[in-house]
Amino acid sequence: MQLNHDCIRDLLLAVEKHTNIDDHLYHDKLLSLSELEQYDNDTIIYTAQKLNEAGYLKGSLDYYLDNRPYIAISSLTYDGHTFLDTVRDEGIWKDTKQAASTVSGASVPVLFELGSAFLKSKLGLS
């Protein structure tokens, strides 16, 4: 299964919006969020798993014995916030995706580097 770059950003935005210190984002709620309605359940679950593995999400992502996913996301990690803040701006995200599309695949760290370059340029730092 491929990692959907738009789903990465949208999922991070949704987690940021729908979690707080006292409330986790559980499987059923995650899959019903309007911010993620354009993605099928498998794409959302896969993206959440990969973001958890990469250290961008804090929570539990596992499977019950009957192979149903168990998801309880408590927050973004510092790295998750850093990535999201880099590509939060829609124009920077558009430029980042366009630059990444010139190669056959771009990892999340590459997306971060591209987004950082565009953000620095926009701020006059490069």
ABEGO torsion letter per residue (X at the ends): XBBBAAAAAAAAAAAAAABBAABBBBAAAAAABAAAAABBAAAAAAAAAAAAAAGABBEBBBBBAAGBBBBBBABBBAAAAAAAAAAABAAAAAAAAAAAAABABBBAAAAAAAAAAAAAAAAGAX
